[in-house]
Amino acid sequence: MEEKEIKVRDREALLFHSSGRPGKIEITASKPLTTQRDLSLAYSPGVAVPCLEIAKNPATAYDYTSKGNLVAVISNGTAVLGLGNLGALASKPVMEGKAVLFKRFADVDGMDLEVSTEDVDEFVNCVRFLGATFGGINLEDIKAPECFIIESRLREIMDIPVFHDDQHGTAIIAASGLINACDLTGRNLADIKLVVNGAGAAAIAVAALVKSMGVTPDNVIMCDSRGVIYKGREDGMNQWKSAHAADTDARTLEDAMQGADAVFGLSVKGAITPSMVKSMAKQPIIFAMANPDPEISPEDVAAIRSDAICATGRSDYPNQINNVLGFPYIFRGALDVQASTINEEMKIAAANAVAALAREDVPDEVAAAYSGRRLQYGPEYIIPAPFDPRLIIAIPKAVAQAAMDSGVARKPIFDMGEYENQLRSRLDPTAAHLQLISDYVRAHPKRIAFAEGEEETVIRAAAAFRNSGYGTPVLVGREDRILETAKLLGIESLDGVEITNAALINDNRKYAEFLYQRLQRKGYLWRDCQRMVNQKRNVFAAAMVAMGQADGMITGLTRNFNRSFADISTVIDAKDGEIPMGLSIAIAKGRTVFIADTRVHDEPDAEQLAEIAIQAAKKARQLGHEPRVAMISHSTFGNPWTKDTDRIREAVSILENSDVDFEFDGDMSVDVALDTELLKLYPFCRLSGPANVLVMPALHAATTASKLLGKLGGGTVIGPVMIGLAKPAQITQMGATVNDLVNMAALAAHEAEHG
């Protein structure tokens, strides 16, 4: 693709994949490798010991290596994401993405492998010898019918799970939706008449799975581009289609859908017509799963049949058939019992677990994120939301139990309660809650002012904010300069992005009057306030927020924090009873730590430290953590004592005499606060586990710690996030990326809704 042909969203994707370290994954060591002793244990001579143990007992490979948590994501690129045969190399971004999803949703380490052959024998021969390395094989984006042959042969010769997600992932989630749709319409699986339109990998897997779950085989009619697959048909047939040939007089999809209870579309846009839907039975079940456009849209179905239950493959409609609900958790359960395969019983267990979860009460935080929809079991909610935090427990448990019951588990789980706790601890809730915040903002879009609207990064961020569906970005700056820069960036249209400044808006006198009322007794004249509104973009943007013409604002890209905060605080006050502060969110190795105050208070006194602890704990809880607050010092419980620690101990005393609902203690050094073993040296400590909120003794310590973590910690630092202001205003780090700006703008939009 030539540069001039790349559109803005394409540019975003390319920049995302190329910025920093190219790609989406890297390998990090799980053990320390800093000293000679570390190296001698990790490699020679120490590594010989586990090698000899594994040679004596191969099962110990799961004890001494990463095999038990490692899945290979393998493709030859012959059917990439509906883009067709792009080849092995071009499939690598997708396979890396799949590996990222494994890690993000189920803490499974995925490694992508792209095999440059379309020959089935060569492919099988390549993969079959990898069993010693991996705990499971996830096949991906391999065209039919080769995918059937490859999976079947590999399952026969390998003693680890082999799973083609394009087939079985779709089948499992679709089957779970069918279970609930039948429940809501009073049907039994054995009695329904089902039409499957499509005869590719997913369609054949769906048909096979629902039959094994109880749908009567004679009641299933499959169609391909030539029409009904019926017994005796010879044109365009193969052994996999023949297995689902129906004894029927129907010859077209239209014939097959007459009186059908349900239809699964796994074909192309427009394949299902309104007249076909009209001919179906009462309360028809219509899963139009073609991507990116369904066989028929839910709107078109609703115009014909008000009694229909619909599902699609898209996230902008209710009931998304999304494979991410399945494959990470299925492998999690299979790996945890060291299953030798993923069999039919395990797939059925996964489908039933997904279906059962949709019938349970939806957690408040998930319901809030999707409040634009009805997340209550019913026609518009038959499948759980993809970011439901309960998935990590429900599905692996069901899969592991099915593996044990069917005799393919080599490491049975004896305490399911303890297993639940292990599953719960695998994922840090922060990432899920940040995603829920994003979903919530999409359901409640806001107007966010981007104060530095002429900057290239800000213009790109505003376009990305718009493209993400978060609301209306308002660029503050000169229109001609913004439009010229956008054109140079290749942004063809700023539709949905507003541009404003003091010369374009009629309200700048109102802004100046508002500011004058605030500052007239602080030495400011009317003309001073008017000049500030006209010339300072941060003041102008903050006035927009204060006067209700924007829901929030973002700035900080080109100016240091102190200057930006000074401008904003001339317009926006602190919340009643709170203090403005910065909270950095550090996420590394599956663990989140909140660091405060990283923005405002140079050397907070005891009362300020106590208030910082209270506000930081509140934000941590909003993001899914039960706060354990450590008041950080260079000393631990008075050792060594210095006068600098007096205010920290006084802050602890203030918290002791306050009605707070979180754990806290101090003074303590940061290593003690974060280390379970070191905490055991202080049995009187109030913390039940390592701290996740660190209240730092001074600004220099807080900012140094958070920035050091961001550069050297091997994780991600979000923010600092401004909290404690009466109106949403976020100040990014100087030199922030587009992604940083978009995330902070989304947080401002979320705060605007919640106050």
C-alpha positions in Angstrom: 0.0 0.0 0.0 1.5 3.3 -1.0 1.8 6.0 1.7 -0.7 8.3 0.0 -3.4 5.5 0.1 -3.1 5.0 3.9 -6.1 6.4 5.7 -6.0 7.8 9.2 -7.2 4.7 11.0 -4.7 2.7 8.9 -2.0 5.1 10.1 -3.1 4.6 13.7 -2.7 0.9 13.3 0.7 1.1 11.7 2.0 3.5 14.3 0.6 1.3 17.1 2.5 -1.7 15.7 5.7 0.2 14.8 6.2 2.6 17.8 8.8 1.7 20.4 9.7 -2.0 20.1 8.1 -3.2 16.8 5.2 -5.7 17.2 3.1 -6.5 20.2 5.0 -9.1 22.2 8.4 -9.7 23.8 10.0 -12.4 26.0 10.9 -11.5 29.6 12.7 -13.6 32.1 10.6 -14.8 35.1 13.7 -15.3 37.3 16.4 -12.8 38.3 19.4 -12.9 36.0 21.6 -10.2 37.5 24.4 -12.0 39.3 26.8 -14.8 38.4 25.0 -17.0 40.8 21.7 -16.3 39.0 23.2 -17.2 35.7 24.9 -20.4 37.0 21.5 -21.5 38.3 19.6 -20.5 35.2 22.1 -22.0 32.8 25.4 -23.9 33.3 26.0 -25.7 35.5 22.7 -25.4 37.4 20.4 -26.1 34.5 21.7 -29.7 34.2 19.8 -30.7 37.3 16.3 -30.1 36.0 17.4 -31.6 32.6 18.3 -34.8 34.3 15.1 -34.9 36.3 13.0 -34.4 33.1 15.0 -37.1 31.4 14.0 -39.5 34.2 10.4 -38.3 34.4 9.1 -36.3 31.5 6.1 -35.1 33.5 8.4 -33.0 35.6 8.8 -30.7 32.6 5.6 -29.0 33.8 7.3 -28.4 37.2 10.7 -27.1 35.9 9.9 -25.3 32.7 7.2 -22.9 31.2 5.7 -25.7 29.2 2.5 -25.9 31.3 1.6 -22.3 30.6 2.8 -22.0 27.0 0.6 -22.2 23.9 1.8 -22.0 20.3 -0.4 -19.9 18.0 0.3 -21.4 14.6 -0.8 -20.4 11.1 0.2 -20.7 7.5 -1.7 -17.5 6.6 -4.1 -19.1 4.1 -7.3 -17.6 5.6 -6.3 -14.4 7.5 -9.2 -12.6 9.2 -11.4 -12.8 6.2 -8.6 -11.2 4.1 -7.8 -14.4 2.3 -4.5 -16.1 1.6 -1.9 -13.5 2.6 0.8 -16.0 3.4 2.6 -17.0 6.6 4.6 -13.8 7.1 1.6 -11.4 6.6 -0.3 -13.4 9.2 2.2 -12.6 11.9 0.5 -9.5 13.2 -2.7 -11.5 13.7 -0.9 -14.3 15.5 1.0 -11.9 17.8 -2.4 -10.4 18.5 -3.8 -13.8 19.4 -0.9 -14.3 21.8 -1.6 -11.0 23.4 -5.3 -12.0 23.9 -4.2 -15.2 25.6 -2.1 -13.3 28.0 -4.6 -10.4 28.6 -7.6 -12.6 29.3 -6.2 -15.8 30.9 -2.6 -15.2 31.7 -1.5 -17.9 29.2 1.8 -17.3 27.5 1.3 -17.4 23.8 4.1 -17.7 21.2 3.3 -17.1 17.6 4.7 -19.5 14.9 4.2 -18.8 11.2 4.7 -21.9 9.0 5.6 -21.1 5.3 3.9 -24.0 3.6 0.5 -24.8 2.2 1.3 -28.5 2.0 -0.7 -30.4 4.6 2.0 -33.0 5.1 4.8 -30.4 5.6 2.7 -28.4 8.0 1.7 -31.4 10.1 5.3 -32.6 10.1 6.5 -29.2 11.3 4.0 -28.9 14.1 4.1 -32.5 15.4 7.6 -32.2 16.7 6.9 -29.1 18.8 5.0 -31.0 21.5 8.0 -31.0 23.8 8.0 -27.2 23.9 4.3 -26.3 24.4 1.5 -27.2 26.6 -1.0 -26.7 23.8 -1.4 -25.8 20.1 -3.8 -23.1 18.9 -4.3 -23.4 15.1 -5.4 -20.2 13.5 -6.4 -18.8 10.1 -5.9 -22.0 8.0 -8.3 -22.4 5.1 -10.8 -25.3 4.8 -10.7 -28.1 4.1 -7.0 -28.3 4.9 -7.7 -27.1 8.5 -9.8 -30.2 9.2 -7.1 -32.6 8.0 -4.4 -30.8 9.9 -6.2 -30.6 13.2 -7.4 -34.2 13.0 -3.9 -35.6 12.2 -2.2 -33.5 14.9 -4.7 -34.5 17.5 -4.0 -38.1 16.7 -0.2 -37.9 17.0 0.3 -35.2 19.8 -0.4 -35.7 23.5 -1.2 -32.0 24.2 -4.4 -30.1 23.3 -4.7 -29.1 19.6 -7.5 -26.6 19.0 -8.4 -24.8 15.8 -10.1 -21.7 17.1 -11.7 -20.6 13.9 -13.7 -23.8 14.1 -14.3 -24.6 17.7 -14.1 -21.1 19.3 -17.0 -19.8 17.1 -18.9 -23.1 17.6 -18.7 -22.9 21.4 -19.8 -19.3 21.8 -22.6 -19.8 19.2 -23.8 -22.9 20.9 -23.9 -21.1 24.3 -26.1 -18.4 22.7 -28.4 -21.1 21.2 -28.8 -22.7 24.6 -30.1 -19.5 26.1 -32.1 -18.5 23.1 -33.9 -21.8 23.3 -34.4 -21.4 27.0 -36.0 -17.9 26.5 -38.3 -19.2 23.8 -39.3 -22.4 25.5 -37.6 -24.7 23.1 -35.7 -28.0 23.6 -32.5 -28.5 21.6 -33.7 -31.9 20.5 -36.8 -30.4 18.8 -35.5 -27.3 17.0 -35.1 -27.1 13.3 -31.8 -25.4 12.6 -30.4 -24.0 9.3 -26.6 -23.4 9.0 -25.8 -21.2 6.1 -22.1 -21.7 5.2 -20.0 -24.8 5.0 -16.6 -23.6 6.0 -14.5 -24.4 9.1 -16.7 -22.6 11.6 -20.0 -23.7 10.1 -19.1 -27.4 10.1 -17.8 -27.2 13.6 -21.0 -25.4 14.8 -23.1 -28.1 13.2 -21.1 -30.9 14.8 -21.0 -29.4 18.2 -24.8 -28.6 18.5 -25.6 -32.1 17.3 -23.4 -33.6 20.0 -25.2 -31.3 22.5 -28.6 -32.7 21.6 -29.8 -31.1 18.4 -31.4 -33.9 16.4 -29.1 -34.4 13.3 -32.0 -34.8 10.9 -33.3 -31.4 12.0 -30.1 -29.6 10.8 -29.9 -28.4 7.2 -26.6 -27.0 6.0 -26.3 -24.7 2.9 -23.3 -23.5 0.9 -23.0 -21.2 -2.1 -24.6 -23.9 -4.3 -27.7 -24.4 -2.0 -28.7 -27.1 0.4 -26.3 -29.9 1.2 -28.6 -32.9 0.7 -28.0 -36.6 0.6 -27.1 -37.6 -2.9 -25.6 -34.2 -3.9 -22.4 -34.5 -5.8 -21.6 -31.0 -6.9 -19.1 -29.2 -4.7 -19.0 -31.9 -2.0 -16.3 -33.2 0.2 -16.2 -35.6 3.2 -16.8 -32.9 5.8 -19.9 -31.5 4.0 -21.2 -35.0 3.3 -21.2 -35.7 7.1 -23.9 -33.1 7.4 -25.9 -33.9 4.3 -29.6 -33.8 5.1 -32.4 -36.0 3.9 -34.6 -33.2 2.6 -36.4 -31.9 -0.4 -35.2 -28.4 0.2 -32.7 -27.2 -2.4 -32.2 -23.5 -1.6 -31.6 -21.5 1.5 -35.0 -20.0 1.1 -36.6 -23.5 1.0 -34.6 -24.5 4.1 -35.6 -21.5 6.2 -39.4 -22.2 5.8 -40.6 -22.8 9.3 -37.0 -23.0 10.7 -36.6 -22.2 14.4 -33.1 -21.0 14.1 -30.5 -20.0 11.5 -26.7 -19.7 11.9 -25.2 -17.5 9.3 -21.5 -18.1 8.7 -21.4 -16.9 5.2 -21.6 -13.4 3.6 -23.4 -10.1 3.9 -26.9 -10.1 2.5 -27.2 -13.9 2.3 -30.4 -13.9 4.5 -33.3 -11.8 3.1 -36.3 -10.3 4.9 -38.6 -12.7 3.2 -36.6 -15.7 4.5 -36.8 -14.3 8.1 -40.6 -13.7 7.6 -41.0 -17.4 6.7 -39.4 -18.7 9.9 -41.2 -20.1 12.9 -42.5 -18.0 15.8 -39.8 -16.3 17.9 -37.0 -17.1 15.4 -33.4 -17.3 16.5 -31.1 -15.6 14.0 -27.4 -15.6 14.5 -25.9 -13.6 11.6 -22.2 -14.0 12.2 -20.6 -12.9 9.0 -17.9 -10.3 9.6 -17.6 -7.4 9.2 -21.2 -7.2 8.0 -23.8 -9.8 9.0 -26.0 -11.8 6.7 -28.9 -9.5 7.7 -28.8 -6.6 10.2 -30.7 -6.7 13.5 -32.5 -3.6 12.3 -33.8 -5.3 9.2 -34.8 -8.3 11.3 -36.6 -6.0 13.8 -38.6 -4.4 11.0 -40.0 -7.8 10.1 -40.1 -9.8 13.3 -40.5 -8.1 16.6 -40.3 -11.6 18.3 -36.8 -12.5 17.0 -33.7 -13.1 19.0 -30.6 -11.9 17.1 -26.8 -12.3 17.5 -24.0 -11.1 15.3 -20.2 -11.1 15.3 -20.1 -7.3 15.9 -19.5 -5.4 19.1 -22.0 -2.6 18.2 -25.0 -4.9 18.5 -26.2 -6.9 21.4 -25.2 -10.6 21.7 -21.8 -10.6 20.1 -20.5 -14.0 19.1 -16.9 -13.3 20.2 -14.3 -16.0 20.3 -12.4 -14.2 23.1 -15.1 -15.4 25.4 -13.8 -18.9 24.8 -10.3 -19.8 23.7 -8.2 -18.1 26.4 -10.3 -19.7 29.2 -10.6 -23.1 27.5 -6.8 -23.4 27.2 -6.5 -22.1 30.8 -8.6 -24.9 32.1 -6.9 -27.5 29.8 -3.4 -26.4 30.8 -4.2 -26.4 34.5 -5.0 -30.1 34.5 -2.3 -30.9 31.9 -5.0 -32.2 29.6 -3.8 -34.4 26.7 -6.5 -33.0 24.4 -9.5 -30.7 24.2 -12.3 -33.2 23.7 -16.0 -32.8 22.9 -16.9 -33.0 26.6 -14.7 -30.0 27.4 -16.2 -28.0 24.5 -19.7 -28.7 25.7 -18.7 -27.8 29.3 -17.3 -24.5 28.0 -20.5 -23.7 26.1 -22.7 -24.5 29.1 -20.5 -22.4 31.4 -20.7 -19.4 29.0 -24.5 -19.8 28.8 -24.9 -20.2 32.6 -22.9 -17.0 33.2 -25.3 -14.9 31.1 -28.2 -16.1 33.3 -26.5 -14.8 36.4 -26.8 -11.2 37.8 -24.4 -8.9 36.0 -21.8 -7.3 38.2 -22.4 -3.6 38.8 -19.2 -2.5 37.1 -20.0 -4.5 33.9 -23.6 -3.2 33.9 -22.3 0.4 34.2 -20.0 0.0 31.3 -22.8 -1.3 29.0 -25.6 0.8 30.4 -26.7 1.8 27.0 -27.9 -1.7 26.6 -30.0 -4.1 28.8 -27.5 -6.4 30.5 -30.2 -8.5 32.1 -30.8 -12.0 30.9 -33.2 -11.7 28.0 -33.4 -11.5 24.2 -30.7 -8.8 24.1 -28.4 -10.4 26.6 -27.9 -14.1 25.9 -24.1 -14.1 25.9 -21.9 -12.5 28.6 -20.0 -9.3 27.9 -16.4 -9.9 26.7 -14.9 -8.1 29.7 -16.9 -9.8 32.4 -14.4 -10.5 35.1 -16.2 -13.7 36.1 -15.2 -15.5 32.8 -11.7 -16.3 34.1 -13.3 -18.4 36.9 -16.4 -19.9 35.3 -15.0 -21.3 32.1 -11.6 -22.8 33.2 -13.3 -24.5 36.1 -15.9 -26.1 33.8 -13.3 -27.2 31.3 -10.9 -28.6 33.9 -13.8 -30.5 35.5 -14.8 -31.9 32.2 -11.3 -33.0 31.4 -11.1 -34.8 34.7 -14.5 -36.4 34.3 -13.6 -37.6 30.8 -10.2 -39.0 31.8 -7.9 -36.7 29.8 -6.5 -34.8 32.8 -3.1 -35.8 33.9 -3.0 -33.5 36.9 -6.4 -33.5 38.6 -7.5 -30.6 40.8 -8.6 -31.7 44.2 -9.7 -28.4 45.7 -11.9 -26.4 43.3 -12.2 -23.6 45.9 -8.5 -23.1 46.0 -8.4 -23.3 42.2 -10.9 -20.5 42.0 -8.6 -18.4 44.1 -5.7 -19.1 41.9 -7.8 -18.2 38.8 -8.9 -15.0 40.4 -5.4 -14.0 41.3 -4.1 -14.6 37.7 -5.5 -11.4 36.4 -5.0 -7.9 37.8 -8.4 -6.2 37.6 -7.0 -2.8 36.5 -6.9 -3.6 32.8 -10.4 -5.0 32.8 -11.7 -2.0 34.6 -10.0 0.4 32.3 -11.6 -1.4 29.4 -15.0 -1.1 31.2 -14.4 2.6 31.5 -13.8 2.8 27.8 -17.0 0.9 27.1 -18.9 3.2 29.5 -17.6 6.3 27.7 -18.8 4.9 24.4 -22.2 4.5 25.9 -22.1 8.0 27.4 -20.1 10.1 24.9 -18.8 13.5 26.0 -17.3 16.7 24.7 -13.7 17.0 25.6 -11.6 20.1 25.0 -8.1 19.5 23.7 -6.3 22.7 24.8 -3.2 22.3 22.6 -5.2 21.8 19.5 -2.6 22.9 16.9 -0.1 20.1 17.9 0.2 17.2 15.5 0.0 14.6 18.3 -3.2 16.3 19.7 -4.9 16.4 16.3 -4.2 12.7 15.8 -5.4 12.0 19.3 -8.6 14.0 18.7 -9.3 11.9 15.5 -8.6 8.7 17.5 -10.9 9.9 20.3 -13.6 10.4 17.7 -12.9 7.1 15.9 -13.1 5.3 19.2 -16.7 6.6 19.7 -15.8 8.4 23.0 -17.6 11.6 22.0 -16.8 14.9 20.4 -13.2 16.3 20.6 -12.9 20.1 20.6 -9.6 21.3 19.4 -8.6 24.7 20.8 -6.5 26.6 18.2 -6.4 28.4 14.9 -8.7 26.7 12.4 -6.4 27.3 9.4 -3.4 25.9 11.2 -5.3 22.8 12.4 -6.8 22.0 9.0 -3.4 22.4 7.3 -1.7 20.2 9.8 -4.5 17.6 9.5 -4.0 17.5 5.8 -0.3 17.0 6.1 -1.0 14.1 8.5 -3.2 12.5 5.9 -6.4 13.0 7.9 -8.9 13.4 5.2 -11.8 14.6 7.3 -12.3 16.2 10.7 -16.0 15.6 10.6 -17.1 15.0 14.2 -14.1 17.1 15.5 -14.9 20.7 16.5 -12.4 23.6 16.3 -12.7 26.6 18.4 -10.8 29.6 19.9 -11.4 33.0 21.4 -11.9 34.5 18.0 -14.5 32.0 16.8 -16.7 31.8 19.9 -19.1 34.4 21.2 -18.8 33.4 24.8 -15.3 34.6 25.6 -16.8 37.7 27.3 -18.8 35.3 29.5 -15.6 33.4 30.2 -13.8 36.6 31.1 -16.6 37.8 33.4 -16.6 34.4 35.1 -12.9 34.6 35.7 -13.0 38.2 36.9 -15.6 37.3 39.5 -13.1 34.6 40.8 -10.0 36.8 40.7 -11.0 40.4 41.2 -10.0 40.3 44.9 -6.7 38.6 44.1 -5.2 41.6 42.2 -6.6 40.9 38.7 -8.3 43.6 36.6 -11.0 43.0 34.1 -8.5 43.4 31.2 -6.2 40.9 32.8 -9.0 38.3 32.8 -10.0 39.1 29.3 -6.3 38.7 28.1 -6.0 35.4 29.9 -9.1 34.0 28.2 -8.0 35.3 24.8 -4.4 34.3 24.9 -4.1 31.3 27.3 -5.5 28.1 25.8 -5.5 26.3 29.1 -7.6 29.0 30.7 -9.9 29.1 27.7 -10.4 25.3 27.7 -10.9 25.3 31.5 -13.5 28.1 31.1 -15.4 26.0 28.6 -15.5 23.2 31.1 -16.5 25.4 34.0 -19.3 27.1 32.0 -20.6 23.7 30.8 -19.6 24.0 27.1 -17.3 21.0 27.4 -17.5 18.1 29.8 -13.8 17.9 30.4 -10.4 19.0 29.1 -6.9 17.6 28.5 -3.6 19.5 28.2 0.1 19.2 29.2 1.7 17.9 26.0 3.8 21.1 25.5 3.9 22.7 28.9 5.2 21.5 32.2 2.7 20.5 34.9 3.1 23.5 37.1 2.2 26.0 34.4 -0.7 23.9 33.2 -2.1 23.3 36.7 -1.7 27.0 37.6 -3.8 28.0 34.5 -6.5 25.4 35.3 -6.7 26.2 39.0 -7.4 29.8 38.2 -10.7 28.6 36.7 -11.6 25.3 38.4 -11.7 24.7 42.2 -11.1 21.6 44.2 -14.0 19.3 45.0 -15.6 20.1 48.4 -13.7 18.3 51.1 -11.0 17.1 48.7 -7.6 18.2 47.5 -6.2 18.2 44.0 -3.6 15.4 43.6 -2.0 13.2 41.0 -2.3 9.4 41.1 0.0 7.3 39.0 -1.1 3.7 38.2 1.8 1.3 37.7 1.0 -2.0 36.1 3.7 -4.6 35.9 3.9 -8.4 36.0 0.2 -8.8 36.6 0.3 -6.4 39.6 -1.0 -2.9 40.0 0.3 -0.3 42.4 -1.1 3.2 42.9 1.4 5.9 43.7 0.3 9.3 45.2 0.7 12.2 45.2 2.8 12.5 42.0 1.6 15.9 41.0 0.7 18.7 43.4 2.0 18.6 47.0 5.7 19.2 47.5 5.9 18.1 51.1 2.4 17.3 52.3 1.7 17.7 56.0 0.0 15.0 58.1 -3.6 16.1 57.2 -2.8 16.2 53.5 -1.1 12.8 53.6 -4.2 11.3 55.3 -6.5 12.9 52.7 -4.2 11.7 49.9 -4.5 8.2 51.3 -8.3 8.4 51.4 -8.7 9.7 47.8 -6.2 7.3 46.4 -7.9 4.4 48.1 -11.2 5.5 46.7 -9.8 5.5 43.2 -8.1 2.2 43.6 -11.5 0.7 44.7 -13.2 2.2 41.6 -10.7 0.3 39.5 -11.5 -3.0 41.1 -8.9 -3.2 43.9 -9.4 -3.6 47.6 -7.1 -0.9 48.8 -4.2 -1.7 51.2 -2.5 1.6 51.8 1.1 2.0 52.9 2.4 5.3 54.2 5.9 5.2 52.7 9.1 6.4 54.4 12.8 5.7 54.4 12.2 4.0 57.8 9.9 1.1 58.9 7.9 1.5 62.1 10.4 4.0 63.5 13.6 2.3 62.5 15.5 4.5 62.0 13.6 7.3 63.6 14.1 10.8 62.2 12.1 14.0 62.6 11.0 13.7 58.9 8.8 10.6 59.8 6.8 12.4 62.4 4.3 13.7 60.0 3.9 10.3 58.4 3.1 8.7 61.8 0.8 11.6 62.5 -1.0 10.9 59.3 -1.5 7.3 60.3 -2.9 8.5 63.6 -5.4 10.7 61.8 -6.5 7.7 59.7 -6.8 5.7 62.9 -9.2 8.3 64.3 -11.2 8.5 61.0 -14.0 6.3 59.8 -12.1 4.8 56.8 -13.0 1.5 55.2 -9.6 0.3 54.0 -6.4 -1.2 55.4 -3.5 1.2 56.1 -0.3 1.3 58.0 3.0 3.1 58.2 5.6 4.4 58.4 7.3 1.7 56.3 9.9 1.4 53.5 8.7 0.6 50.1 10.4 -2.9 50.0 8.6 -3.9 53.1 5.3 -2.6 51.9 5.5 -4.6 48.7 7.1 -7.9 49.9 5.0 -10.6 51.6 8.0 -12.2 53.3 9.3 -8.9 54.7 5.9 -8.0 56.0 6.0 -11.2 58.1 8.8 -9.7 60.1 6.2 -7.2 61.5 3.3 -9.4 62.7 1.6 -6.3 64.2 1.2 -4.7 60.8 -2.4 -3.9 59.9 -1.9 -4.9 56.2 -3.2 -8.3 55.3 -1.0 -8.5 52.2 1.4 -6.4 50.2 0.3 -2.8 49.7 -1.3 -1.7 46.5 -1.5 2.0 47.3 1.7 3.8 48.2 1.3 7.3 49.7 4.7 8.9 49.2 6.3 11.2 51.8 7.1 14.0 49.3 6.6 15.0 45.6 10.2 14.3 44.6 10.0 10.7 45.9 6.6 10.1 44.2 7.5 11.4 40.8 10.9 9.8 40.9 9.4 6.4 41.7 6.7 6.6 39.1 8.9 7.8 36.3 11.6 5.2 37.2 9.0 2.5 37.0 7.8 3.8 33.7 11.2 3.7 32.2 12.8 0.7 33.8 10.1 -1.3 35.4 9.1 -3.5 32.5 5.5 -2.4 32.8 3.1 0.4 32.1 2.5 3.6 34.1 -0.8 5.3 33.5 -1.1 9.0 34.3 -0.6 10.7 36.6 -4.4 11.0 36.8 -5.6 14.2 38.3 -8.2 13.7 41.0 -9.8 16.1 43.4 -10.8 18.8 41.0 -14.5 20.0 40.8 -14.5 19.6 37.0 -12.7 17.0 34.9 -9.3 18.3 33.8 -6.4 15.9 33.0 -2.8 17.0 32.5 -0.6 14.6 30.6 3.1 14.2 30.7 5.1 16.4 28.3 5.8 14.4 25.2 2.8 12.1 25.7 1.8 9.7 22.9 -1.4 9.7 21.0 -2.5 6.7 23.0 -1.7 8.5 26.3 -3.8 11.5 25.3 -6.7 9.3 24.2 -6.7 7.3 27.4 -6.5 10.4 29.6 -9.3 12.0 27.6 -11.4 8.9 28.1 -10.7 9.1 31.9 -11.9 12.8 31.8 -15.0 11.8 30.0 -15.7 9.0 32.5 -15.2 11.4 35.4 -17.6 13.8 33.8 -20.3 11.2 34.0 -19.5 10.1 37.6 -18.5 13.5 39.1 
